[in-house]
Amino acid sequence: MAIARQVLCLSAFLSLPHARSQPLRYSVAEEGESGSVVANVAEDAGLAPAQLSARRARLASEDGRQHFRLERGTGRLVVAERLDREELCGQAATCTLPFELVLANPLQFLRVEVTVEDINDHAPVFPEEQVTFKIPERSDPGSRFPLEGARDLDVGSNSIQAYSISPENEYFSVSFGSHSHDEKYVELVLEKLLDREEQAEMVFSLIAMDGGSPPRSGTIEIHIVVLDVNDNSPVFTQRVYFGKVLENAPEGFIVLSVVATDLDAGPNGDISYQFSQALSQSDSTFLIDPVGGEIRLRKPLDFEAAEKYELNVRATDGGGLSAICKVLVEVVDVNDNAPELVVSSFSSPLPENALPGTVVALFNVKDRDSGANGKISCALEDQLFFSLRPAYKNYYELVTVSTLDREETAQYILSVTAADAGSPPLTTTQTFTVDISDVNDNAPAFNQTSYTMYVRENNVPTVLVGAVSASDADVGLNAKVTYSLLPAHPTEQPPCSCISVNSENGDVFALRPLDYEQVKQIEVLVSASDAGSPALSSSITVRLVVVDENDNAPLLLYPSQDSSPPSSELVPMSAEAGYLVTKVVAVDADSGQNSWLSYHLLRATDPGLFVVGAQSGEVRLRRPVTERDAAKQKLIVLVRDNGQPPLSATASLSVLLLHDLSDVRITHSSLAVEEEGDSLTMYLIISLVFVSLLFLASMGAFVVHKACKRNELKDGHVLYGAGTLQGGMADAAAAGILPHPYCYEISLTTGSGNSEFKFLKPILPSLPSQHCTTGVVTGDEQDFTHGPITLEDVAPAQPGMLSAEQFNSLSFK
């Protein structure tokens, strides 16, 4: 079937960005096949076909029905389904289907109106196949007998144009025309008096012909029964009756009453009412009282389905004469339809970095009611982050008005309420659930400002020392946290290889044993990075503190235990209780209580003579020295730390008890014997079986040795304590404990036989003056060598004793 296309307006646009000032108008014949081309909308709208796809062009109609389809590739508007003008628009003179062409990016509306042209696809149809008229035989020529005209669903020239009688007869003709209110009538006109005795009945056909090409026709059979005289037909009080009824009127409601009168008397004047048969379903909606003429509702009305009804009521008297009137019933709208909200597009989820003004949804609203009952207003309950924006006609956009934050609100439930202006108003609520998708806008955050972890030194490798933890407010890959080490300062080399962090859970490990004495703490930066794109990260300082273990024994600084033989301390016989003999000095490489040292007297020749300061390490006399005390005292001092378990070291001390320094009697042999005693003790245990033989041999050798030495020392000088004192003091000096060396020069008199010392000067002013005495040097002194004696801090100066300077000025001869 050929398709007519007519473009009425193509160019003028409104100043608004969304709509054209004039619609695009086209026409198409009804009953066109699906796919028939109506027009090229893209060409008429000045759009390229590629723009239709890019801007997601689509058609939207108010009733939601899609009578047409848009081909985006070509821009053509085609018929989507078979169009029946009579079904779409009924008996309306024009049938226009409006809809909008909606374009996005930017949003734009184009109004399109397609007029469906009528074709002659319906023949005239009479409501009945046969009609019987009972006409008195004395009816005057020119009498008119109304007929229910035929109905043709087509309009214009395709509707009924003429009536004719077949076969033609001399008694009747047909009259066809229109009254006011577009009321058409069809009447049989009596042209000649009837004679019942000549012809009691006659039958002929009435033909209705439309103006189509080719024309169509409809036929009804007319049956004429000639009656005896009933010369008055019923007459209605009104030709047309008007009535109004609310659409919510109950069943049985009286709409109106029709009244007809008949001048005849008796049965010829009795009138009955009935609806004339019609093509509409009005008779199923209303019923009429055949006697009283009251028209009532048979079922509820619906203004949205039909706004008015047209009824034909026939009044017939007892003689068969009748009259027809028209009844027009107008349905009054009540607010019985809530607004309808139709969503055209909806975007969810929405990224949280969407800019304000982003369109979330596009929808239109409509109300089937009319007047104020059909006026609609829309409102959004929560307008803090979203708002409604009118788009075009009854279209609205749901848009964002501020920035979104998924970490604060991950989902918005928005309620849009559409309300009409009826009384009371009716509302419809549409809920939009907008999910917010995550964007990587949050860096991982640690649960502490810094971390301090502790590990004991000498730890096992790969020991777990603690863990760091960071969380990310994002979700998915944006919240997956990975841990790594960074240098503590940007200029440093890569982070310490002795620490590792688990990239998945943040556990921190010490990879190798640590030594507190070498490193006391390690400071690194731990970075937490997410898996977003681009990735975000944060870092935190982790301080690993090495906890000291008691793994170092005390180290003796003085007296040094490396010298052989050990040094000896000199104590005058006149020393009182509390006299400072010496001080044991020790250090511990550990820290804390592991380095707290305490000193204890472990062993002594005379334990009651000495006391050791537990904290200071000072060795003092517990009581005054007596003649009964051994001239040489040996002490072993235990130095112990406070660790668990404690570690210790021992210091061996030799103390010489001297008489008044003016009468010193010291023999080298006795010193040598005592010094050798320590070592011989062990050897004697081993060689116990040989003690007797060795004793006899030693005695013989000893006598010979003494005799030889006595002759060699007659004219020589003897170094006092050279073999014993000088070695020990030299070691002490090397250790840095005694910084002031003192030299003692001793001279022996020629020919002295008892090895006595002679002091040429008084020692101290507080000591009584003594004259030099001549002593005899014994044979034990023959091992002495010439040279100065060096002592390092062997005896601190005290009242009544020699100071270092005084003792240094003495010379012995």
PADOKE-154697 format. One line per field, with one value per residue (C-alpha): x negated, y, z; chain; residue in one letter. Coordinates in steps of 0.1 Angstrom, whole numbers, m for minus. Example, Ala and Ser with C-alpha at 12.3 -4.5 7.8 and 13.67 -1.06 7.14 Angstrom:
x <- (m123	m137)
y <- (m45	m11)
z <- (78	71)
mol <- (A	A)
type <- (A	S)
***
This chain:
x <- (0	m13	m25	m20	m45	m42	m66	m48	m75	m112	m134	m122	m136	m127	m152	m150	m178	m154	m126	m116	m92	m71	m65	m74	m41	m36	m7	m2	27	42	38	2	m20	m46	m79	m63	m83	m66	m94	m131	m131	m169	m169	m139	m154	m188	m205	m230	m221	m253	m241	m210	m231	m256	m229	m208	m178	m145	m107	m86	m48	m25	m4	m36	m25	m49	m30	m62	m98	m130	m157	m189	m210	m190	m170	m137	m105	m86	m53	m58	m24	8	27	65	77	111	96	72	95	130	153	130	126	88	66	32	7	m18	m51	m86	m120	m143	m180	m207	m241	m227	m191	m168	m131	m116	m78	m65	m28	m17	19	35	55	87	92	125	121	156	190	221	239	275	282	308	313	350	374	412	434	471	486	523	539	551	517	513	488	457	458	424	413	379	353	322	296	267	232	200	168	150	150	151	159	156	186	223	232	266	296	317	347	345	365	380	418	444	453	421	390	361	350	315	300	288	303	285	257	246	276	282	315	330	367	391	415	449	455	489	519	518	547	547	574	552	519	517	479	449	412	382	346	330	294	268	239	206	184	153	135	147	179	192	228	251	287	316	350	381	413	445	477	507	529	563	565	540	532	512	476	459	441	412	411	375	357	325	321	289	278	247	236	205	183	185	223	236	255	292	286	313	296	327	362	376	412	434	471	496	529	546	567	569	543	531	522	502	465	436	399	369	334	329	302	268	233	220	223	243	272	251	242	277	312	346	379	403	432	418	389	363	328	306	270	265	228	202	189	153	146	112	128	157	164	199	226	251	284	313	347	377	413	439	477	501	509	473	465	431	408	371	352	315	301	266	251	219	197	183	147	138	103	102	69	35	7	m14	m52	m70	m108	m126	m162	m179	m217	m228	m255	m268	m305	m312	m332	m302	m300	m271	m244	m248	m215	m206	m171	m147	m109	m76	m43	m7	28	58	81	88	88	74	75	50	25	m6	m34	m65	m86	m118	m119	m157	m172	m205	m225	m198	m171	m144	m148	m120	m131	m104	m66	m59	m94	m117	m154	m167	m202	m230	m235	m266	m296	m290	m311	m306	m325	m299	m268	m271	m234	m207	m170	m152	m115	m98	m62	m38	m6	24	44	77	96	84	52	39	3	m21	m56	m85	m115	m150	m177	m210	m241	m274	m303	m337	m366	m400	m400	m412	m447	m453	m453	m473	m456	m485	m506	m538	m548	m574	m583	m607	m629	m654	m689	m703	m668	m662	m661	m627	m611	m578	m583	m549	m525	m513	m478	m463	m427	m413	m378	m374	m361	m373	m407	m408	m408	m433	m463	m499	m528	m564	m596	m610	m642	m637	m651	m650	m688	m694	m702	m675	m659	m677	m680	m675	m638	m610	m573	m547	m531	m497	m490	m517	m536	m571	m599	m636	m654	m687	m699	m705	m732	m722	m758	m761	m727	m702	m673	m663	m640	m623	m593	m565	m544	m508	m496	m462	m455	m436	m445	m464	m474	m474	m498	m507	m537	m545	m576	m583	m609	m624	m640	m665	m661	m693	m700	m726	m751	m783	m802	m818	m852	m879	m898	m918	m936	m945	m943	m966	m999	m1020	m1027	m998	m1005	m1006	m991	m1012	m995	m1013	m1011	m998	m967	m935	m901	m885	m919	m915	m937	m927	m897	m885	m873	m850	m826	m797	m788	m752	m727	m701	m701	m723	m751	m746	m777	m782	m815	m819	m849	m850	m882	m910	m939	m923	m886	m881	m908	m893	m859	m848	m823	m794	m787	m820	m844	m867	m888	m892	m905	m878	m900	m935	m965	m981	m1015	m998	m985	m1004	m1028	m1012	m975	m958	m923	m899	m871	m840	m824	m788	m762	m724	m712	m692	m711	m739	m774	m806	m843	m870	m899	m930	m947	m980	m984	m1017	m1015	m1046	m1059	m1067	m1083	m1115	m1120	m1109	m1120	m1111	m1129	m1128	m1129	m1099	m1080	m1091	m1082	m1047	m1043	m1053	m1030	m1000	m1013	m1031	m999	m986	m1019	m1023	m989	m1002	m1036	m1027	m1044	m1077	m1076	m1102	m1128	m1123	m1125	m1160	m1173	m1158	m1174	m1209	m1205	m1191	m1221	m1245	m1225	m1223	m1260	m1267	m1243	m1257	m1290	m1275	m1254	m1281	m1287	m1254	m1221	m1189	m1156	m1129	m1101	m1113	m1103	m1069	m1058	m1070	m1053	m1019	m1021	m1031	m1000	m979	m994	m987	m951	m948	m937	m966	m977	m1005	m1036	m1058	m1094	m1111	m1149	m1164	m1201	m1217	m1248	m1280	m1287	m1254	m1247	m1211	m1196	m1182	m1171	m1185	m1163	m1183	m1154	m1124	m1092	m1065	m1064	m1038	m1061	m1088	m1122	m1144	m1180	m1192	m1199	m1221	m1204	m1217	m1207	m1198	m1204	m1168	m1176	m1202	m1176	m1171	m1182	m1193	m1168	m1138	m1106	m1074	m1041	m1008	m983	m994	m985	m963	m976	m961	m970	m1000	m1011	m1035	m1022	m1033	m1055	m1071	m1077	m1092	m1117	m1132	m1164	m1176	m1212)
y <- (0	34	55	93	115	151	173	204	220	213	242	264	254	269	287	258	233	203	208	221	249	230	193	172	162	132	112	75	55	30	m7	m2	m33	m34	m20	5	37	68	94	100	117	122	141	162	170	179	150	125	88	83	109	88	59	81	100	68	81	65	71	77	81	91	59	37	20	20	23	33	22	43	27	43	32	50	76	63	62	29	14	m10	m26	m26	7	7	42	32	13	41	72	59	83	113	134	134	107	120	99	121	110	123	116	116	123	121	139	165	158	169	162	164	163	141	138	112	115	82	87	68	42	27	m5	m6	m11	6	m17	m14	m23	m48	m71	m64	m36	m39	m9	m10	18	27	26	61	77	109	110	127	109	101	70	73	45	37	47	25	30	33	33	52	90	117	107	71	74	70	93	81	57	40	16	m15	m24	10	13	39	40	49	70	76	109	113	144	160	179	200	185	165	143	123	109	84	84	65	90	78	89	74	63	27	5	m25	m42	m39	m48	m57	m61	m52	m59	m41	m33	m1	3	26	35	51	74	52	40	15	22	m1	m7	m21	m34	m37	m54	m32	m50	m28	m40	m19	m13	0	36	46	80	95	86	91	124	130	161	168	157	154	147	157	142	142	115	111	83	68	67	34	8	16	53	72	92	108	101	104	112	107	113	99	116	84	67	32	7	30	56	32	39	16	26	7	13	12	m13	4	m6	8	m10	18	m6	m28	2	16	1	18	13	3	20	50	58	61	54	38	26	m11	m11	14	41	50	85	74	47	68	104	104	81	85	66	62	56	45	52	29	31	2	7	2	39	50	79	81	106	109	109	123	113	131	113	137	129	122	119	81	76	81	96	72	75	58	55	60	55	48	46	25	20	56	63	82	108	117	155	175	176	140	126	95	89	102	96	111	114	113	111	96	121	155	191	197	159	155	182	165	178	158	160	143	135	138	167	169	150	147	168	168	190	195	184	187	188	161	147	151	143	130	146	149	182	176	153	117	96	59	55	76	63	33	33	59	50	79	83	104	113	124	140	153	184	165	167	146	144	110	102	76	70	56	44	46	26	42	22	41	24	27	49	46	79	66	56	28	40	24	18	34	65	44	9	m1	m38	m57	m87	m103	m105	m138	m145	m174	m165	m155	m149	m130	m98	m81	m70	m38	m33	m9	m6	10	25	15	m19	m46	m42	m6	m19	m48	m37	m48	m41	m34	m19	15	32	52	82	90	92	58	26	m1	m11	m33	m68	m81	m72	m84	m77	m101	m84	m99	m96	m72	m96	m83	m108	m106	m126	m131	m131	m96	m85	m59	m48	m41	m26	m15	m6	m6	20	13	26	2	12	1	3	m6	m23	6	24	46	30	50	43	55	47	45	42	8	8	m25	m24	m51	m63	m71	m107	m115	m129	m111	m119	m91	m79	m71	m39	m39	m58	m73	m111	m115	m107	m136	m134	m112	m78	m73	m46	m31	m26	m11	m31	1	4	7	m9	6	11	10	m17	m16	m13	m40	m24	m43	m36	m55	m51	m58	m31	m26	m50	m74	m48	m42	m56	m68	m77	m105	m119	m154	m167	m151	m163	m146	m140	m119	m94	m80	m68	m60	m32	m50	m20	m2	m32	m15	m39	m25	m38	m52	m48	m36	m57	m77	m95	m128	m121	m137	m113	m122	m124	m138	m128	m140	m114	m126	m101	m111	m93	m92	m111	m143	m165	m144	m144	m138	m134	m137	m114	m127	m102	m105	m83	m77	m67	m45	m34	3	12	23	m14	m32	m68	m83	m113	m122	m159	m158	m139	m163	m193	m179	m169	m203	m219	m212	m231	m258	m267	m282	m299	m314	m331	m346	m356	m367	m400	m383	m357	m375	m378	m343	m329	m344	m332	m297	m292	m300	m278	m250	m249	m247	m220	m197	m199	m188	m159	m145	m138	m121	m96	m81	m49	m49	m30	m49	m39	m45	m65	m61	m96	m94	m58	m44	m70	m66	m28	m27	m46	m23	7	m9	m14	23	19	34	65	76	54	55	44	31	29	6	3	m24	m18	m34	m65	m65	m100	m99	m81	m52	m20	14	45	76	100	101	88	110	138	119	89	89	97	66	63	41	7	m19	m51	m84	m96	m132	m157	m153	m119	m131	m132	m95	m74	m38	m13	9	m5	8	6	18	29	1	20	51	79	79	98	83	65	74	93	85	115	109	73	82	104	77	59	28	18)
z <- (0	m9	19	18	36	42	62	75	96	97	109	138	173	206	227	251	246	249	224	189	186	159	156	126	110	87	74	67	54	78	75	63	67	95	83	59	56	69	66	71	105	106	73	83	117	102	119	104	109	128	154	161	173	191	209	217	198	207	205	235	236	265	264	262	229	201	168	150	150	144	123	137	108	82	102	87	107	99	109	138	137	117	121	124	124	136	165	174	170	165	146	151	120	123	138	150	169	188	202	210	195	225	220	247	251	252	260	232	224	190	187	160	149	124	110	101	69	65	37	27	46	62	45	59	84	95	131	121	91	89	100	100	98	105	85	87	53	55	61	42	14	26	60	72	90	107	104	123	98	88	105	86	107	80	80	54	19	29	51	40	12	m1	5	m22	m24	m44	m61	m66	m59	m62	m26	m8	m12	11	27	40	58	90	119	144	165	135	139	107	99	75	68	46	29	19	m17	m23	m2	8	2	26	5	m26	m10	27	29	8	11	m4	4	16	4	21	m1	10	m11	m13	m43	m50	m30	m4	6	32	30	53	45	49	57	53	70	61	91	97	110	137	124	153	161	194	198	222	243	231	201	220	257	276	309	332	355	378	367	402	402	416	395	391	392	372	346	331	318	283	276	245	239	215	206	199	225	237	226	199	225	248	244	252	252	242	230	193	183	177	170	203	236	252	256	278	300	304	307	301	318	290	306	325	301	330	319	346	349	344	353	366	343	336	323	310	289	275	282	267	254	226	229	206	223	203	215	200	204	204	168	157	152	167	172	179	201	209	244	250	284	295	321	347	358	394	408	407	389	406	386	366	365	336	338	305	316	349	356	386	399	398	404	435	415	394	388	402	375	364	351	371	357	331	336	326	345	334	348	330	348	333	345	379	386	358	368	383	405	414	446	458	495	500	481	499	472	444	430	403	372	346	312	286	290	316	316	346	352	385	388	414	431	452	453	465	489	488	521	538	519	496	485	482	482	466	466	439	447	419	432	412	421	428	461	478	458	447	448	433	447	426	444	428	444	434	442	444	428	445	432	447	466	501	509	534	570	598	631	650	645	650	660	685	686	708	702	724	712	699	685	662	625	610	644	644	663	657	630	614	602	578	565	534	534	497	486	462	447	459	495	490	511	503	527	519	534	526	537	569	551	514	512	527	509	507	540	565	553	588	589	566	564	551	521	528	565	577	600	608	611	622	596	615	651	665	689	714	718	681	674	700	677	640	624	591	572	563	533	528	492	478	444	429	397	404	436	468	497	532	554	591	612	628	655	664	699	707	742	760	771	797	772	784	815	835	821	846	839	871	884	851	851	821	839	853	882	894	910	948	969	998	1031	1061	1093	1109	1087	1106	1098	1066	1050	1012	999	962	940	916	884	860	832	815	779	786	797	824	853	832	836	873	889	925	941	966	985	973	990	1012	1032	1062	1053	1084	1075	1043	1032	996	988	970	947	945	944	969	990	1025	1058	1081	1111	1120	1109	1137	1139	1137	1102	1074	1056	1022	1018	987	978	951	944	925	902	893	871	879	848	848	850	863	848	868	867	894	902	920	943	963	993	1011	1048	1055	1088	1092	1059	1078	1088	1057	1056	1023	1010	974	981	1003	977	950	971	978	942	930	956	936	906	926	944	912	904	939	935	903	916	951	946	939	968	989	963	950	985	991	958	962	996	982	953	974	997	968	951	981	987	951	952	984	968	937	957	979	958	938	940	944	928	954	940	905	894	911	913	880	859	875	875	839	830	850	833	799	809	816	852	871	852	876	877	909	909	941	942	968	975	996	1017	1007	1027	1044	1055	1066	1034	1054	1037	1047	1043	1038	1043	1065	1047	1062	1087	1106	1110	1137	1125	1121	1114	1087	1098	1083	1074	1062	1029	1029	1003	992	977	952	924	925	895	893	881	892	906	888	908	894	920	944	976	976	998	1033	1064	1081	1049	1021	992	957	955	989	982	948	964	986	977	993	997)
mol <- (A	A	A	A	A	A	A	A	A	A	A	A	A	A	A	A	A	A	A	A	A	A	A	A	A	A	A	A	A	A	A	A	A	A	A	A	A	A	A	A	A	A	A	A	A	A	A	A	A	A	A	A	A	A	A	A	A	A	A	A	A	A	A	A	A	A	A	A	A	A	A	A	A	A	A	A	A	A	A	A	A	A	A	A	A	A	A	A	A	A	A	A	A	A	A	A	A	A	A	A	A	A	A	A	A	A	A	A	A	A	A	A	A	A	A	A	A	A	A	A	A	A	A	A	A	A	A	A	A	A	A	A	A	A	A	A	A	A	A	A	A	A	A	A	A	A	A	A	A	A	A	A	A	A	A	A	A	A	A	A	A	A	A	A	A	A	A	A	A	A	A	A	A	A	A	A	A	A	A	A	A	A	A	A	A	A	A	A	A	A	A	A	A	A	A	A	A	A	A	A	A	A	A	A	A	A	A	A	A	A	A	A	A	A	A	A	A	A	A	A	A	A	A	A	A	A	A	A	A	A	A	A	A	A	A	A	A	A	A	A	A	A	A	A	A	A	A	A	A	A	A	A	A	A	A	A	A	A	A	A	A	A	A	A	A	A	A	A	A	A	A	A	A	A	A	A	A	A	A	A	A	A	A	A	A	A	A	A	A	A	A	A	A	A	A	A	A	A	A	A	A	A	A	A	A	A	A	A	A	A	A	A	A	A	A	A	A	A	A	A	A	A	A	A	A	A	A	A	A	A	A	A	A	A	A	A	A	A	A	A	A	A	A	A	A	A	A	A	A	A	A	A	A	A	A	A	A	A	A	A	A	A	A	A	A	A	A	A	A	A	A	A	A	A	A	A	A	A	A	A	A	A	A	A	A	A	A	A	A	A	A	A	A	A	A	A	A	A	A	A	A	A	A	A	A	A	A	A	A	A	A	A	A	A	A	A	A	A	A	A	A	A	A	A	A	A	A	A	A	A	A	A	A	A	A	A	A	A	A	A	A	A	A	A	A	A	A	A	A	A	A	A	A	A	A	A	A	A	A	A	A	A	A	A	A	A	A	A	A	A	A	A	A	A	A	A	A	A	A	A	A	A	A	A	A	A	A	A	A	A	A	A	A	A	A	A	A	A	A	A	A	A	A	A	A	A	A	A	A	A	A	A	A	A	A	A	A	A	A	A	A	A	A	A	A	A	A	A	A	A	A	A	A	A	A	A	A	A	A	A	A	A	A	A	A	A	A	A	A	A	A	A	A	A	A	A	A	A	A	A	A	A	A	A	A	A	A	A	A	A	A	A	A	A	A	A	A	A	A	A	A	A	A	A	A	A	A	A	A	A	A	A	A	A	A	A	A	A	A	A	A	A	A	A	A	A	A	A	A	A	A	A	A	A	A	A	A	A	A	A	A	A	A	A	A	A	A	A	A	A	A	A	A	A	A	A	A	A	A	A	A	A	A	A	A	A	A	A	A	A	A	A	A	A	A	A	A	A	A	A	A	A	A	A	A	A	A	A	A	A	A	A	A	A	A	A	A	A	A	A	A	A	A	A	A	A	A	A	A	A	A	A	A	A	A	A	A	A	A	A	A	A	A	A	A	A	A	A	A	A	A	A	A	A	A	A	A	A	A	A	A	A	A	A	A	A	A	A	A	A	A	A	A	A	A	A	A	A	A	A	A	A	A	A	A	A	A	A	A	A	A	A	A	A	A	A	A	A	A	A	A	A	A	A	A	A	A	A	A	A	A	A	A	A	A	A	A	A	A	A	A	A	A	A	A	A	A	A	A	A	A	A	A	A	A	A	A	A	A	A	A	A	A	A	A	A	A	A	A	A	A	A	A)
type <- (M	A	I	A	R	Q	V	L	C	L	S	A	F	L	S	L	P	H	A	R	S	Q	P	L	R	Y	S	V	A	E	E	G	E	S	G	S	V	V	A	N	V	A	E	D	A	G	L	A	P	A	Q	L	S	A	R	R	A	R	L	A	S	E	D	G	R	Q	H	F	R	L	E	R	G	T	G	R	L	V	V	A	E	R	L	D	R	E	E	L	C	G	Q	A	A	T	C	T	L	P	F	E	L	V	L	A	N	P	L	Q	F	L	R	V	E	V	T	V	E	D	I	N	D	H	A	P	V	F	P	E	E	Q	V	T	F	K	I	P	E	R	S	D	P	G	S	R	F	P	L	E	G	A	R	D	L	D	V	G	S	N	S	I	Q	A	Y	S	I	S	P	E	N	E	Y	F	S	V	S	F	G	S	H	S	H	D	E	K	Y	V	E	L	V	L	E	K	L	L	D	R	E	E	Q	A	E	M	V	F	S	L	I	A	M	D	G	G	S	P	P	R	S	G	T	I	E	I	H	I	V	V	L	D	V	N	D	N	S	P	V	F	T	Q	R	V	Y	F	G	K	V	L	E	N	A	P	E	G	F	I	V	L	S	V	V	A	T	D	L	D	A	G	P	N	G	D	I	S	Y	Q	F	S	Q	A	L	S	Q	S	D	S	T	F	L	I	D	P	V	G	G	E	I	R	L	R	K	P	L	D	F	E	A	A	E	K	Y	E	L	N	V	R	A	T	D	G	G	G	L	S	A	I	C	K	V	L	V	E	V	V	D	V	N	D	N	A	P	E	L	V	V	S	S	F	S	S	P	L	P	E	N	A	L	P	G	T	V	V	A	L	F	N	V	K	D	R	D	S	G	A	N	G	K	I	S	C	A	L	E	D	Q	L	F	F	S	L	R	P	A	Y	K	N	Y	Y	E	L	V	T	V	S	T	L	D	R	E	E	T	A	Q	Y	I	L	S	V	T	A	A	D	A	G	S	P	P	L	T	T	T	Q	T	F	T	V	D	I	S	D	V	N	D	N	A	P	A	F	N	Q	T	S	Y	T	M	Y	V	R	E	N	N	V	P	T	V	L	V	G	A	V	S	A	S	D	A	D	V	G	L	N	A	K	V	T	Y	S	L	L	P	A	H	P	T	E	Q	P	P	C	S	C	I	S	V	N	S	E	N	G	D	V	F	A	L	R	P	L	D	Y	E	Q	V	K	Q	I	E	V	L	V	S	A	S	D	A	G	S	P	A	L	S	S	S	I	T	V	R	L	V	V	V	D	E	N	D	N	A	P	L	L	L	Y	P	S	Q	D	S	S	P	P	S	S	E	L	V	P	M	S	A	E	A	G	Y	L	V	T	K	V	V	A	V	D	A	D	S	G	Q	N	S	W	L	S	Y	H	L	L	R	A	T	D	P	G	L	F	V	V	G	A	Q	S	G	E	V	R	L	R	R	P	V	T	E	R	D	A	A	K	Q	K	L	I	V	L	V	R	D	N	G	Q	P	P	L	S	A	T	A	S	L	S	V	L	L	L	H	D	L	S	D	V	R	I	T	H	S	S	L	A	V	E	E	E	G	D	S	L	T	M	Y	L	I	I	S	L	V	F	V	S	L	L	F	L	A	S	M	G	A	F	V	V	H	K	A	C	K	R	N	E	L	K	D	G	H	V	L	Y	G	A	G	T	L	Q	G	G	M	A	D	A	A	A	A	G	I	L	P	H	P	Y	C	Y	E	I	S	L	T	T	G	S	G	N	S	E	F	K	F	L	K	P	I	L	P	S	L	P	S	Q	H	C	T	T	G	V	V	T	G	D	E	Q	D	F	T	H	G	P	I	T	L	E	D	V	A	P	A	Q	P	G	M	L	S	A	E	Q	F	N	S	L	S	F	K)
***
